[in-house]
Amino acid sequence: MITDRQKLILKAIVDEYIKTNEPVGSKNLTSKPYLNFSSATLRYDMQHLEETGYLEKTHTSSGRIPSEVGYKFYVENLFTRDSEVANAFPIIDNLLANKSKEVFEKIKDVVNFISDYTGYMAAVLGASANYQTVKKMEIVPLDKNHCLLLIVTSGGKVQSQIIEIPSEYKTDDLLKLIDMFDIAMYDKSILEINDVLTKEALKPRIRQMVDFRDDILNFLIKAFSRFEESEFYQSGLTKIFNQPEFMTHESMECIIKMIDEESVRKLLRNSSGGLTVHIGSDNADKNLKNCSIVTMPYTIDTNEYGFLCVIGPVRMNYSKVFPLIEYAASGIGKLYKKE
C-alpha cells in the first residue's frame, strides 16, 4: 500500500516523465505547488515507491522513472483526462460531417488526425459481422441448369452465388438440401457457422448427395468467410520511431515484426468491449513489450461494431489519448446511425 502523499508523488513523476522522457529527481518535484514537502520527505517517499515496485532507478541519473507497475497504477487510479483535448473535438466533428466522402473514408481521415494529434500510430478495424446471425438461405431458379443462392444475415448483409446444378440432380434436390442447411443455420452467428456446416455435412441424408453437397459446402464456407472480412486502415507507423524509446535498431525491428496489417487486425479482433489499455507485458506479443495499446469500440447496432486503437510507447500520454479516442469512437457510432 502507498499513502495519499506517495500517490501524489507518483502521479507527478509519471506526468513529468511522459512530458520529458528524463528521470525525475526530488528537485523536479519541489516546484510542484501540490507537493509542498521537504526534499528529504520527497526522497524518502521516492525510495519507498521504488522499493514497492512503482518506480525504477536508472544507472545514469539519481532520478527515478515509472515502472510498468507504476504506469498501470497511474492509469487505473491517478491520471486525469486532459481538458484541452476538447479543442480537437470540433475537428473530428468536421471530418465526420464531410458530405463529399463515403463513411469509411471519413473514418480514415479521423484515424489520420488521431495519429497526427497524438504523435502515435492509430488504426481502425471496420465493423465486423461475426455476431450477426443467419436469417435466411434462399434459392432463386435461373434456368434448368442454374440457380442463385442467397444468404441473408440479421444485419441485412447478403452474399450471393450462382450454382450450376449437375445433370443428375433436379432443382427440387437442391431446394431440399438448402432447406436442410437453412433450418440448421437459422439464428446461428457467423462465428458458429463452420461448426454447424461440419456437423450437417456428416448427416446421412446430406451425405447421400456427395458431389453436389461438396459444391454447396465450398460455396458456403467461402461466403461466410467473406462476411467476416472487415475494412482496415492504419496511419502513423513512422511516428512511433520518432519516440525516443524506439530509435534503436533493435526496438525498430521488434515493432516492424509486430505491426503489420494482419497482426493489428488480429489484435483488434481480440479486443474486448469498452475502453481498454494494454501496457507492456499485458500485450501477448513480446515484440510489444515496450508499447501501450489503447482500444475503443464503436457501435453500429447490437450485433455489429468496429474498433479504433492507438499504439505508442508505455510512456504514452494517456491523458490525451483516452478522451480523444473515446470522442472519436462516439462520433463514428453516431455517423453510422445517420446512414
Helices and strands as residue ranges (DSSP letters): H 4-20, H 26-29, H 39-51, E 55-57, E 64-66, H 68-73, I 74-78, G 83-88, H 89-96, H 103-118, E 121-128, E 134-143, E 146-153, E 158-164, H 171-185, G 190-192, H 193-201, H 204-207, H 210-228, E 232-235, H 237-240, G 244-246, H 249-258, H 261-269, E 276-279, G 280-282, G 286-288, E 291-301, E 304-313, H 318-338
